[in-house]
Amino acid sequence: MTQLRWLLHTAASGLVSLGCAGAVAGGFQWVAGQPNALPLHPLPIELPAGRMQPWPSHSLLHTGGQPPTYWVAAGLGVQRLGIEDHPLAAAWRVEATATCARLISVPLSDAKGPDVRVVQHSELLPMTCAAGFTDDCTSTDGQLRIHTTFTGQQRVRTVRGGFYGTEGRIPQTLHTGTRTLTITHVPSGRHLQLVERLNDTAAYTAPQTAIRYLPGLQRLLLLGAAQDRGMPLWQCVVLP
């Protein structure tokens, strides 16, 4: 039963990556060569054999030191809900580098120390930031603006409603065009852009939990926000 609760928890978390059911979304891709762009770097990750990867469901944790130590963990349980850690749970320490950062595999116990706590998403970004089809939000410290726009066409069709398609007919909007996700460092005005091309689909990518802002290290981690031929990319940005 504990394992079932964990699976239900992670499944529910994964569903937010699509705006609605339907055809699979194309995924975001990085736009290179933009003027005044923030450089986007690969994020090296030590992947322990037989363990989970930090995508699509993960947690961000930190200590209160200066600078704080950050961890990324996959498969952590929720103690207050009686959900145990997944048997293949894994943890990584975020280490800042001259290029940007890397994730170093560590024992899961490192991310569960008495002075370590989970960073709630709403502490850094609004809860629905980067979750909508179009969206505009700013980090709680005012340093980052995350803006999603759409250029293209939309049409509405009628489909069967409900999980099993048996609850009457409802309207469904299909999109053809380009969504652009722009992440701007407000003080400097520098930014990066990701684009998603949609072709008559109701589904779209919502990289809400894939964007991890680490103000204590002046880093931004994109853990699967962009894709390459359907595979998630791990990327890092050094903020000015």
Secondary structure, DSSP 8 states (H G I E B T S, - for coil): -HHHHHHHHHHHHHHTTBSSSSS----BEE--S-TTB---EE--B---TTS--SSSS-EEEE-SSSS--EEEEES--BGGGTB---TT-EEEEEEE-SSSEEEEEE-GGGGG-TT-EE--HHHHS-TTTTTSSSEEEE-TTS-EEEEEEEEEEEEEEEEE-STTS-S-EEEEEEEEEEEEEEEEETTTTEEEEEEEEEEEES--B--GGGEEEETTTTEEEEEEEEEETTEEEEEEEE--
